[in-house]
């Protein structure tokens, strides 16, 4: 008997990534255009991926099927 393939939410799959250790990472927003109005420190901070914690990270993992 065949197993049913797990479906993930496509929108969540594009926005979040789960690392090998189980951390949920995301890319910061507001960094692609109108950069002249933003400070250099803000843009540097937004380059690094963010890490989700707590119940929201748990919900994202469930939507990704992990």
PDB file of N, H, CA, C and O in Angstrom:
ATOM      1  N   UNK A   1       0.834  -1.173   0.000  1.00  0.00           N
ATOM      2  CA  UNK A   1       0.000   0.000   0.000  1.00  0.00           C
ATOM      3  C   UNK A   1       0.887   1.248   0.000  1.00  0.00           C
ATOM      4  O   UNK A   1       1.834   1.338   0.782  1.00  0.00           O
ATOM      5  N   UNK A   2       0.583   2.204  -0.871  1.00  0.00           N
ATOM      6  H   UNK A   2      -0.187   2.131  -1.506  1.00  0.00           H
ATOM      7  CA  UNK A   2       1.395   3.400  -0.995  1.00  0.00           C
ATOM      8  C   UNK A   2       1.117   4.373   0.149  1.00  0.00           C
ATOM      9  O   UNK A   2      -0.011   4.512   0.623  1.00  0.00           O
ATOM     10  N   UNK A   3       2.181   5.035   0.567  1.00  0.00           N
ATOM     11  H   UNK A   3       3.097   4.922   0.182  1.00  0.00           H
ATOM     12  CA  UNK A   3       2.027   6.086   1.569  1.00  0.00           C
ATOM     13  C   UNK A   3       1.637   7.378   0.884  1.00  0.00           C
ATOM     14  O   UNK A   3       2.061   7.645  -0.241  1.00  0.00           O
ATOM     15  N   UNK A   4       0.838   8.173   1.552  1.00  0.00           N
ATOM     16  H   UNK A   4       0.493   7.956   2.466  1.00  0.00           H
ATOM     17  CA  UNK A   4       0.439   9.447   0.994  1.00  0.00           C
ATOM     18  C   UNK A   4       1.577  10.447   1.134  1.00  0.00           C
ATOM     19  O   UNK A   4       2.206  10.541   2.189  1.00  0.00           O
ATOM     20  N   UNK A   5       1.838  11.189   0.068  1.00  0.00           N
ATOM     21  H   UNK A   5       1.327  11.112  -0.789  1.00  0.00           H
ATOM     22  CA  UNK A   5       2.912  12.163   0.084  1.00  0.00           C
ATOM     23  C   UNK A   5       2.520  13.360   0.944  1.00  0.00           C
ATOM     24  O   UNK A   5       1.395  13.855   0.876  1.00  0.00           O
ATOM     25  N   UNK A   6       3.495  13.820   1.772  1.00  0.00           N
ATOM     26  H   UNK A   6       4.409  13.418   1.827  1.00  0.00           H
ATOM     27  CA  UNK A   6       3.226  14.953   2.639  1.00  0.00           C
ATOM     28  C   UNK A   6       3.224  16.238   1.831  1.00  0.00           C
ATOM     29  O   UNK A   6       4.123  16.469   1.022  1.00  0.00           O
ATOM     30  N   UNK A   7       2.228  17.066   2.044  1.00  0.00           N
ATOM     31  H   UNK A   7       1.498  16.878   2.701  1.00  0.00           H
ATOM     32  CA  UNK A   7       2.136  18.347   1.352  1.00  0.00           C
ATOM     33  C   UNK A   7       2.577  19.448   2.302  1.00  0.00           C
ATOM     34  O   UNK A   7       2.201  19.464   3.474  1.00  0.00           O
ATOM     35  N   UNK A   8       3.385  20.371   1.778  1.00  0.00           N
ATOM     36  H   UNK A   8       3.691  20.358   0.826  1.00  0.00           H
ATOM     37  CA  UNK A   8       3.774  21.522   2.578  1.00  0.00           C
ATOM     38  C   UNK A   8       3.135  22.766   1.975  1.00  0.00           C
ATOM     39  O   UNK A   8       2.756  22.784   0.804  1.00  0.00           O
ATOM     40  N   UNK A   9       3.024  23.790   2.785  1.00  0.00           N
ATOM     41  H   UNK A   9       3.332  23.776   3.736  1.00  0.00           H
ATOM     42  CA  UNK A   9       2.524  25.063   2.291  1.00  0.00           C
ATOM     43  C   UNK A   9       3.613  25.695   1.431  1.00  0.00           C
ATOM     44  O   UNK A   9       4.714  25.948   1.920  1.00  0.00           O
ATOM     45  N   UNK A  10       3.321  25.950   0.160  1.00  0.00           N
ATOM     46  H   UNK A  10       2.427  25.744  -0.237  1.00  0.00           H
ATOM     47  CA  UNK A  10       4.331  26.495  -0.744  1.00  0.00           C
ATOM     48  C   UNK A  10       4.832  27.855  -0.285  1.00  0.00           C
ATOM     49  O   UNK A  10       6.024  28.148  -0.383  1.00  0.00           O
ATOM     50  N   UNK A  11       3.930  28.681   0.214  1.00  0.00           N
ATOM     51  H   UNK A  11       2.962  28.443   0.294  1.00  0.00           H
ATOM     52  CA  UNK A  11       4.339  30.024   0.638  1.00  0.00           C
ATOM     53  C   UNK A  11       5.325  29.953   1.808  1.00  0.00           C
ATOM     54  O   UNK A  11       6.260  30.750   1.883  1.00  0.00           O
ATOM     55  N   UNK A  12       5.116  29.006   2.712  1.00  0.00           N
ATOM     56  H   UNK A  12       4.357  28.358   2.651  1.00  0.00           H
ATOM     57  CA  UNK A  12       6.017  28.849   3.859  1.00  0.00           C
ATOM     58  C   UNK A  12       7.346  28.273   3.402  1.00  0.00           C
ATOM     59  O   UNK A  12       8.402  28.653   3.909  1.00  0.00           O
ATOM     60  N   UNK A  13       7.297  27.361   2.449  1.00  0.00           N
ATOM     61  H   UNK A  13       6.440  27.051   2.037  1.00  0.00           H
ATOM     62  CA  UNK A  13       8.517  26.757   1.929  1.00  0.00           C
ATOM     63  C   UNK A  13       9.438  27.754   1.264  1.00  0.00           C
ATOM     64  O   UNK A  13      10.657  27.583   1.281  1.00  0.00           O
ATOM     65  N   UNK A  14       8.871  28.791   0.678  1.00  0.00           N
ATOM     66  H   UNK A  14       7.881  28.930   0.665  1.00  0.00           H
ATOM     67  CA  UNK A  14       9.686  29.811   0.018  1.00  0.00           C
ATOM     68  C   UNK A  14      10.277  30.812   1.009  1.00  0.00           C
ATOM     69  O   UNK A  14      11.322  31.402   0.736  1.00  0.00           O
ATOM     70  N   UNK A  15       9.632  31.008   2.137  1.00  0.00           N
ATOM     71  H   UNK A  15       8.783  30.529   2.358  1.00  0.00           H
ATOM     72  CA  UNK A  15      10.037  32.070   3.055  1.00  0.00           C
ATOM     73  C   UNK A  15      10.905  31.602   4.219  1.00  0.00           C
ATOM     74  O   UNK A  15      11.653  32.398   4.787  1.00  0.00           O
ATOM     75  N   UNK A  16      10.817  30.325   4.580  1.00  0.00           N
ATOM     76  H   UNK A  16      10.210  29.679   4.119  1.00  0.00           H
ATOM     77  CA  UNK A  16      11.530  29.833   5.755  1.00  0.00           C
ATOM     78  C   UNK A  16      12.375  28.621   5.396  1.00  0.00           C
ATOM     79  O   UNK A  16      12.095  27.912   4.430  1.00  0.00           O
ATOM     80  N   UNK A  17      13.417  28.399   6.195  1.00  0.00           N
ATOM     81  H   UNK A  17      13.645  28.975   6.980  1.00  0.00           H
ATOM     82  CA  UNK A  17      14.303  27.252   5.998  1.00  0.00           C
ATOM     83  C   UNK A  17      14.642  26.684   7.372  1.00  0.00           C
ATOM     84  O   UNK A  17      14.927  27.434   8.305  1.00  0.00           O
ATOM     85  N   UNK A  18      14.610  25.368   7.493  1.00  0.00           N
ATOM     86  H   UNK A  18      14.378  24.759   6.734  1.00  0.00           H
ATOM     87  CA  UNK A  18      14.959  24.721   8.763  1.00  0.00           C
ATOM     88  C   UNK A  18      16.373  24.176   8.650  1.00  0.00           C
ATOM     89  O   UNK A  18      16.691  23.442   7.714  1.00  0.00           O
ATOM     90  N   UNK A  19      17.218  24.536   9.605  1.00  0.00           N
ATOM     91  H   UNK A  19      16.959  25.132  10.366  1.00  0.00           H
ATOM     92  CA  UNK A  19      18.605  24.092   9.587  1.00  0.00           C
ATOM     93  C   UNK A  19      18.705  22.646  10.081  1.00  0.00           C
ATOM     94  O   UNK A  19      17.717  22.044  10.502  1.00  0.00           O
ATOM     95  N   UNK A  20      19.908  22.120  10.019  1.00  0.00           N
ATOM     96  H   UNK A  20      20.710  22.609   9.678  1.00  0.00           H
ATOM     97  CA  UNK A  20      20.156  20.743  10.457  1.00  0.00           C
ATOM     98  C   UNK A  20      19.835  20.552  11.935  1.00  0.00           C
ATOM     99  O   UNK A  20      19.371  19.487  12.342  1.00  0.00           O
ATOM    100  N   UNK A  21      20.084  21.589  12.739  1.00  0.00           N
ATOM    101  H   UNK A  21      20.461  22.454  12.409  1.00  0.00           H
ATOM    102  CA  UNK A  21      19.832  21.510  14.177  1.00  0.00           C
ATOM    103  C   UNK A  21      18.396  21.857  14.549  1.00  0.00           C
ATOM    104  O   UNK A  21      18.035  21.817  15.725  1.00  0.00           O
ATOM    105  N   UNK A  22      17.568  22.199  13.552  1.00  0.00           N
ATOM    106  H   UNK A  22      17.862  22.231  12.597  1.00  0.00           H
ATOM    107  CA  UNK A  22      16.160  22.457  13.818  1.00  0.00           C
ATOM    108  C   UNK A  22      15.791  23.910  14.015  1.00  0.00           C
ATOM    109  O   UNK A  22      14.662  24.212  14.401  1.00  0.00           O
ATOM    110  N   UNK A  23      16.730  24.827  13.757  1.00  0.00           N
ATOM    111  H   UNK A  23      17.648  24.581  13.444  1.00  0.00           H
ATOM    112  CA  UNK A  23      16.400  26.253  13.868  1.00  0.00           C
ATOM    113  C   UNK A  23      15.653  26.684  12.611  1.00  0.00           C
ATOM    114  O   UNK A  23      15.939  26.214  11.510  1.00  0.00           O
ATOM    115  N   UNK A  24      14.691  27.586  12.796  1.00  0.00           N
ATOM    116  H   UNK A  24      14.459  27.967  13.691  1.00  0.00           H
ATOM    117  CA  UNK A  24      13.931  28.106  11.671  1.00  0.00           C
ATOM    118  C   UNK A  24      14.501  29.464  11.299  1.00  0.00           C
ATOM    119  O   UNK A  24      14.518  30.385  12.116  1.00  0.00           O
ATOM    120  N   UNK A  25      14.973  29.587  10.047  1.00  0.00           N
ATOM    121  H   UNK A  25      14.960  28.839   9.383  1.00  0.00           H
ATOM    122  CA  UNK A  25      15.600  30.820   9.600  1.00  0.00           C
ATOM    123  C   UNK A  25      14.716  31.514   8.574  1.00  0.00           C
ATOM    124  O   UNK A  25      13.964  30.870   7.842  1.00  0.00           O
ATOM    125  N   UNK A  26      14.819  32.842   8.536  1.00  0.00           N
ATOM    126  H   UNK A  26      15.429  33.364   9.131  1.00  0.00           H
ATOM    127  CA  UNK A  26      14.047  33.620   7.584  1.00  0.00           C
ATOM    128  C   UNK A  26      14.883  34.794   7.101  1.00  0.00           C
ATOM    129  O   UNK A  26      15.877  35.163   7.726  1.00  0.00           O
ATOM    130  N   UNK A  27      14.469  35.374   5.983  1.00  0.00           N
ATOM    131  H   UNK A  27      13.662  35.073   5.476  1.00  0.00           H
ATOM    132  CA  UNK A  27      15.152  36.534   5.428  1.00  0.00           C
ATOM    133  C   UNK A  27      14.422  37.790   5.869  1.00  0.00           C
ATOM    134  O   UNK A  27      13.193  37.819   5.911  1.00  0.00           O
ATOM    135  N   UNK A  28      15.185  38.832   6.199  1.00  0.00           N
ATOM    136  H   UNK A  28      16.184  38.808   6.165  1.00  0.00           H
ATOM    137  CA  UNK A  28      14.579  40.075   6.650  1.00  0.00           C
ATOM    138  C   UNK A  28      13.887  40.803   5.505  1.00  0.00           C
ATOM    139  O   UNK A  28      14.232  40.625   4.337  1.00  0.00           O
ATOM    140  N   UNK A  29      12.916  41.614   5.856  1.00  0.00           N
ATOM    141  H   UNK A  29      12.635  41.759   6.805  1.00  0.00           H
ATOM    142  CA  UNK A  29      12.172  42.367   4.853  1.00  0.00           C
ATOM    143  C   UNK A  29      12.679  43.808   4.794  1.00  0.00           C
ATOM    144  O   UNK A  29      13.510  44.219   5.604  1.00  0.00           O
ATOM    145  N   UNK A  30      12.174  44.558   3.838  1.00  0.00           N
ATOM    146  H   UNK A  30      11.499  44.224   3.180  1.00  0.00           H
ATOM    147  CA  UNK A  30      12.494  45.986   3.640  1.00  0.00           C
ATOM    148  C   UNK A  30      13.968  46.228   3.351  1.00  0.00           C
ATOM    149  O   UNK A  30      14.529  47.211   3.837  1.00  0.00           O
ATOM    150  N   UNK A  31      14.606  45.370   2.581  1.00  0.00           N
ATOM    151  H   UNK A  31      14.151  44.572   2.187  1.00  0.00           H
ATOM    152  CA  UNK A  31      16.027  45.583   2.314  1.00  0.00           C
ATOM    153  C   UNK A  31      16.357  45.680   0.833  1.00  0.00           C
ATOM    154  O   UNK A  31      17.524  45.841   0.477  1.00  0.00           O
ATOM    155  N   UNK A  32      15.363  45.586  -0.032  1.00  0.00           N
ATOM    156  H   UNK A  32      14.415  45.455   0.258  1.00  0.00           H
ATOM    157  CA  UNK A  32      15.675  45.489  -1.459  1.00  0.00           C
ATOM    158  C   UNK A  32      15.685  46.818  -2.193  1.00  0.00           C
ATOM    159  O   UNK A  32      16.431  46.962  -3.161  1.00  0.00           O
ATOM    160  N   UNK A  33      14.903  47.778  -1.783  1.00  0.00           N
ATOM    161  H   UNK A  33      14.297  47.661  -0.997  1.00  0.00           H
ATOM    162  CA  UNK A  33      14.896  49.054  -2.492  1.00  0.00           C
ATOM    163  C   UNK A  33      14.680  50.202  -1.507  1.00  0.00           C
ATOM    164  O   UNK A  33      14.389  49.980  -0.332  1.00  0.00           O
ATOM    165  N   UNK A  34      14.826  51.428  -2.001  1.00  0.00           N
ATOM    166  H   UNK A  34      15.063  51.609  -2.956  1.00  0.00           H
ATOM    167  CA  UNK A  34      14.770  52.647  -1.177  1.00  0.00           C
ATOM    168  C   UNK A  34      15.825  52.597  -0.064  1.00  0.00           C
ATOM    169  O   UNK A  34      15.547  52.932   1.087  1.00  0.00           O
ATOM    170  N   UNK A  35      17.020  52.179  -0.427  1.00  0.00           N
ATOM    171  H   UNK A  35      17.246  51.907  -1.362  1.00  0.00           H
ATOM    172  CA  UNK A  35      18.070  52.002   0.579  1.00  0.00           C
ATOM    173  C   UNK A  35      18.670  53.316   1.056  1.00  0.00           C
ATOM    174  O   UNK A  35      19.279  53.367   2.125  1.00  0.00           O
ATOM    175  N   UNK A  36      18.505  54.368   0.284  1.00  0.00           N
ATOM    176  H   UNK A  36      18.010  54.327  -0.584  1.00  0.00           H
ATOM    177  CA  UNK A  36      19.119  55.645   0.641  1.00  0.00           C
ATOM    178  C   UNK A  36      18.537  56.189   1.941  1.00  0.00           C
ATOM    179  O   UNK A  36      19.207  56.935   2.656  1.00  0.00           O
ATOM    180  N   UNK A  37      17.296  55.822   2.251  1.00  0.00           N
ATOM    181  H   UNK A  37      16.751  55.217   1.670  1.00  0.00           H
ATOM    182  CA  UNK A  37      16.653  56.306   3.471  1.00  0.00           C
ATOM    183  C   UNK A  37      17.033  55.505   4.709  1.00  0.00           C
ATOM    184  O   UNK A  37      16.762  55.929   5.833  1.00  0.00           O
ATOM    185  N   UNK A  38      17.657  54.352   4.510  1.00  0.00           N
ATOM    186  H   UNK A  38      17.877  54.007   3.597  1.00  0.00           H
ATOM    187  CA  UNK A  38      17.965  53.461   5.631  1.00  0.00           C
ATOM    188  C   UNK A  38      19.433  53.590   6.013  1.00  0.00           C
ATOM    189  O   UNK A  38      20.289  53.819   5.158  1.00  0.00           O
ATOM    190  N   UNK A  39      19.712  53.441   7.288  1.00  0.00           N
ATOM    191  H   UNK A  39      19.017  53.255   7.982  1.00  0.00           H
ATOM    192  CA  UNK A  39      21.090  53.574   7.751  1.00  0.00           C
ATOM    193  C   UNK A  39      21.894  52.331   7.366  1.00  0.00           C
ATOM    194  O   UNK A  39      21.337  51.260   7.124  1.00  0.00           O
ATOM    195  N   UNK A  40      23.216  52.503   7.316  1.00  0.00           N
ATOM    196  H   UNK A  40      23.668  53.373   7.513  1.00  0.00           H
ATOM    197  CA  UNK A  40      24.097  51.394   6.961  1.00  0.00           C
ATOM    198  C   UNK A  40      24.019  50.262   7.956  1.00  0.00           C
ATOM    199  O   UNK A  40      24.052  49.090   7.580  1.00  0.00           O
ATOM    200  N   UNK A  41      23.913  50.611   9.239  1.00  0.00           N
ATOM    201  H   UNK A  41      23.886  51.563   9.545  1.00  0.00           H
ATOM    202  CA  UNK A  41      23.858  49.569  10.268  1.00  0.00           C
ATOM    203  C   UNK A  41      22.572  48.755  10.134  1.00  0.00           C
ATOM    204  O   UNK A  41      22.564  47.544  10.351  1.00  0.00           O
ATOM    205  N   UNK A  42      21.491  49.440   9.775  1.00  0.00           N
ATOM    206  H   UNK A  42      21.498  50.425   9.598  1.00  0.00           H
ATOM    207  CA  UNK A  42      20.216  48.734   9.585  1.00  0.00           C
ATOM    208  C   UNK A  42      20.301  47.753   8.414  1.00  0.00           C
ATOM    209  O   UNK A  42      19.821  46.622   8.503  1.00  0.00           O
ATOM    210  N   UNK A  43      20.923  48.206   7.305  1.00  0.00           N
ATOM    211  H   UNK A  43      21.312  49.124   7.233  1.00  0.00           H
ATOM    212  CA  UNK A  43      21.044  47.329   6.137  1.00  0.00           C
ATOM    213  C   UNK A  43      21.964  46.145   6.425  1.00  0.00           C
ATOM    214  O   UNK A  43      21.706  45.033   5.963  1.00  0.00           O
ATOM    215  N   UNK A  44      23.038  46.377   7.186  1.00  0.00           N
ATOM    216  H   UNK A  44      23.247  47.280   7.561  1.00  0.00           H
ATOM    217  CA  UNK A  44      23.934  45.271   7.532  1.00  0.00           C
ATOM    218  C   UNK A  44      23.227  44.262   8.434  1.00  0.00           C
ATOM    219  O   UNK A  44      23.415  43.053   8.298  1.00  0.00           O
ATOM    220  N   UNK A  45      22.417  44.771   9.350  1.00  0.00           N
ATOM    221  H   UNK A  45      22.264  45.753   9.460  1.00  0.00           H
ATOM    222  CA  UNK A  45      21.670  43.894  10.253  1.00  0.00           C
ATOM    223  C   UNK A  45      20.660  43.050   9.486  1.00  0.00           C
ATOM    224  O   UNK A  45      20.402  41.900   9.839  1.00  0.00           O
ATOM    225  N   UNK A  46      20.088  43.637   8.424  1.00  0.00           N
ATOM    226  H   UNK A  46      20.298  44.572   8.137  1.00  0.00           H
ATOM    227  CA  UNK A  46      19.077  42.919   7.655  1.00  0.00           C
ATOM    228  C   UNK A  46      19.673  41.895   6.697  1.00  0.00           C
ATOM    229  O   UNK A  46      18.953  41.030   6.198  1.00  0.00           O
ATOM    230  N   UNK A  47      20.973  41.977   6.434  1.00  0.00           N
ATOM    231  H   UNK A  47      21.557  42.680   6.840  1.00  0.00           H
ATOM    232  CA  UNK A  47      21.619  40.996   5.547  1.00  0.00           C
ATOM    233  C   UNK A  47      21.625  39.603   6.167  1.00  0.00           C
ATOM    234  O   UNK A  47      21.417  38.604   5.478  1.00  0.00           O
ATOM    235  N   UNK A  48      21.864  39.549   7.465  1.00  0.00           N
ATOM    236  H   UNK A  48      22.032  40.361   8.025  1.00  0.00           H
ATOM    237  CA  UNK A  48      21.954  38.257   8.142  1.00  0.00           C
ATOM    238  C   UNK A  48      20.569  37.646   8.299  1.00  0.00           C
ATOM    239  O   UNK A  48      19.605  38.359   8.575  1.00  0.00           O
ATOM    240  N   UNK A  49      20.461  36.337   8.127  1.00  0.00           N
ATOM    241  H   UNK A  49      21.244  35.757   7.903  1.00  0.00           H
ATOM    242  CA  UNK A  49      19.147  35.708   8.314  1.00  0.00           C
ATOM    243  C   UNK A  49      18.716  35.746   9.774  1.00  0.00           C
ATOM    244  O   UNK A  49      19.539  35.628  10.681  1.00  0.00           O
ATOM    245  N   UNK A  50      17.417  35.912   9.986  1.00  0.00           N
ATOM    246  H   UNK A  50      16.748  36.008   9.249  1.00  0.00           H
ATOM    247  CA  UNK A  50      16.880  35.913  11.330  1.00  0.00           C
ATOM    248  C   UNK A  50      16.517  34.506  11.772  1.00  0.00           C
ATOM    249  O   UNK A  50      16.315  33.622  10.939  1.00  0.00           O
ATOM    250  N   UNK A  51      16.433  34.298  13.062  1.00  0.00           N
ATOM    251  H   UNK A  51      16.597  35.016  13.739  1.00  0.00           H
ATOM    252  CA  UNK A  51      16.097  32.982  13.615  1.00  0.00           C
ATOM    253  C   UNK A  51      14.820  33.112  14.428  1.00  0.00           C
ATOM    254  O   UNK A  51      14.720  33.953  15.321  1.00  0.00           O
ATOM    255  N   UNK A  52      13.852  32.272  14.109  1.00  0.00           N
ATOM    256  H   UNK A  52      13.934  31.589  13.384  1.00  0.00           H
ATOM    257  CA  UNK A  52      12.580  32.276  14.841  1.00  0.00           C
ATOM    258  C   UNK A  52      12.702  31.451  16.108  1.00  0.00           C
ATOM    259  O   UNK A  52      13.465  30.486  16.162  1.00  0.00           O
ATOM    260  N   UNK A  53      11.942  31.838  17.131  1.00  0.00           N
ATOM    261  H   UNK A  53      11.323  32.621  17.087  1.00  0.00           H
ATOM    262  CA  UNK A  53      11.948  31.099  18.387  1.00  0.00           C
ATOM    263  C   UNK A  53      10.521  30.864  18.846  1.00  0.00           C
ATOM    264  O   UNK A  53       9.591  31.522  18.382  1.00  0.00           O
ATOM    265  N   UNK A  54      10.360  29.940  19.744  1.00  0.00           N
ATOM    266  H   UNK A  54      11.116  29.405  20.121  1.00  0.00           H
ATOM    267  CA  UNK A  54       9.087  29.750  20.434  1.00  0.00           C
ATOM    268  C   UNK A  54       8.002  29.086  19.607  1.00  0.00           C
ATOM    269  O   UNK A  54       8.274  28.279  18.719  1.00  0.00           O
ATOM    270  N   UNK A  55       6.765  29.446  19.920  1.00  0.00           N
ATOM    271  H   UNK A  55       6.543  30.102  20.642  1.00  0.00           H
ATOM    272  CA  UNK A  55       5.619  28.762  19.330  1.00  0.00           C
ATOM    273  C   UNK A  55       5.484  29.051  17.844  1.00  0.00           C
ATOM    274  O   UNK A  55       5.004  28.200  17.095  1.00  0.00           O
ATOM    275  N   UNK A  56       5.899  30.239  17.401  1.00  0.00           N
ATOM    276  H   UNK A  56       6.289  30.930  18.010  1.00  0.00           H
ATOM    277  CA  UNK A  56       5.786  30.555  15.980  1.00  0.00           C
ATOM    278  C   UNK A  56       6.709  29.658  15.169  1.00  0.00           C
ATOM    279  O   UNK A  56       6.332  29.207  14.088  1.00  0.00           O
ATOM    280  N   UNK A  57       7.915  29.392  15.672  1.00  0.00           N
ATOM    281  H   UNK A  57       8.221  29.759  16.551  1.00  0.00           H
ATOM    282  CA  UNK A  57       8.849  28.485  14.996  1.00  0.00           C
ATOM    283  C   UNK A  57       8.265  27.075  14.938  1.00  0.00           C
ATOM    284  O   UNK A  57       8.415  26.377  13.936  1.00  0.00           O
ATOM    285  N   UNK A  58       7.605  26.665  16.005  1.00  0.00           N
ATOM    286  H   UNK A  58       7.484  27.232  16.819  1.00  0.00           H
ATOM    287  CA  UNK A  58       6.984  25.340  16.039  1.00  0.00           C
ATOM    288  C   UNK A  58       5.883  25.232  14.984  1.00  0.00           C
ATOM    289  O   UNK A  58       5.762  24.204  14.318  1.00  0.00           O
ATOM    290  N   UNK A  59       5.081  26.289  14.828  1.00  0.00           N
ATOM    291  H   UNK A  59       5.179  27.124  15.369  1.00  0.00           H
ATOM    292  CA  UNK A  59       4.012  26.277  13.824  1.00  0.00           C
ATOM    293  C   UNK A  59       4.581  26.218  12.409  1.00  0.00           C
ATOM    294  O   UNK A  59       4.036  25.530  11.546  1.00  0.00           O
ATOM    295  N   UNK A  60       5.673  26.936  12.173  1.00  0.00           N
ATOM    296  H   UNK A  60       6.116  27.495  12.874  1.00  0.00           H
ATOM    297  CA  UNK A  60       6.294  26.927  10.849  1.00  0.00           C
ATOM    298  C   UNK A  60       6.823  25.533  10.536  1.00  0.00           C
ATOM    299  O   UNK A  60       6.687  25.060   9.407  1.00  0.00           O
ATOM    300  N   UNK A  61       7.420  24.875  11.513  1.00  0.00           N
ATOM    301  H   UNK A  61       7.530  25.259  12.429  1.00  0.00           H
ATOM    302  CA  UNK A  61       7.922  23.513  11.299  1.00  0.00           C
ATOM    303  C   UNK A  61       6.787  22.562  10.948  1.00  0.00           C
ATOM    304  O   UNK A  61       6.950  21.683  10.102  1.00  0.00           O
ATOM    305  N   UNK A  62       5.636  22.734  11.598  1.00  0.00           N
ATOM    306  H   UNK A  62       5.504  23.447  12.285  1.00  0.00           H
ATOM    307  CA  UNK A  62       4.490  21.889  11.289  1.00  0.00           C
ATOM    308  C   UNK A  62       4.011  22.119   9.859  1.00  0.00           C
ATOM    309  O   UNK A  62       3.672  21.165   9.159  1.00  0.00           O
ATOM    310  N   UNK A  63       3.979  23.384   9.419  1.00  0.00           N
ATOM    311  H   UNK A  63       4.254  24.159   9.988  1.00  0.00           H
ATOM    312  CA  UNK A  63       3.560  23.679   8.061  1.00  0.00           C
ATOM    313  C   UNK A  63       4.550  23.142   7.035  1.00  0.00           C
ATOM    314  O   UNK A  63       4.170  22.835   5.905  1.00  0.00           O
ATOM    315  N   UNK A  64       5.827  23.027   7.427  1.00  0.00           N
ATOM    316  H   UNK A  64       6.136  23.276   8.345  1.00  0.00           H
ATOM    317  CA  UNK A  64       6.834  22.487   6.514  1.00  0.00           C
ATOM    318  C   UNK A  64       6.890  20.964   6.589  1.00  0.00           C
ATOM    319  O   UNK A  64       7.588  20.332   5.795  1.00  0.00           O
ATOM    320  N   UNK A  65       6.177  20.381   7.515  1.00  0.00           N
ATOM    321  H   UNK A  65       5.610  20.894   8.160  1.00  0.00           H
ATOM    322  CA  UNK A  65       6.177  18.926   7.643  1.00  0.00           C
ATOM    323  C   UNK A  65       7.406  18.371   8.299  1.00  0.00           C
ATOM    324  O   UNK A  65       7.844  17.269   7.969  1.00  0.00           O
ATOM    325  N   UNK A  66       7.985  19.130   9.242  1.00  0.00           N
ATOM    326  H   UNK A  66       7.629  20.026   9.509  1.00  0.00           H
ATOM    327  CA  UNK A  66       9.216  18.659   9.911  1.00  0.00           C
ATOM    328  C   UNK A  66       9.000  18.574  11.398  1.00  0.00           C
ATOM    329  O   UNK A  66       9.913  18.200  12.134  1.00  0.00           O
TER     330      UNK A  66
END
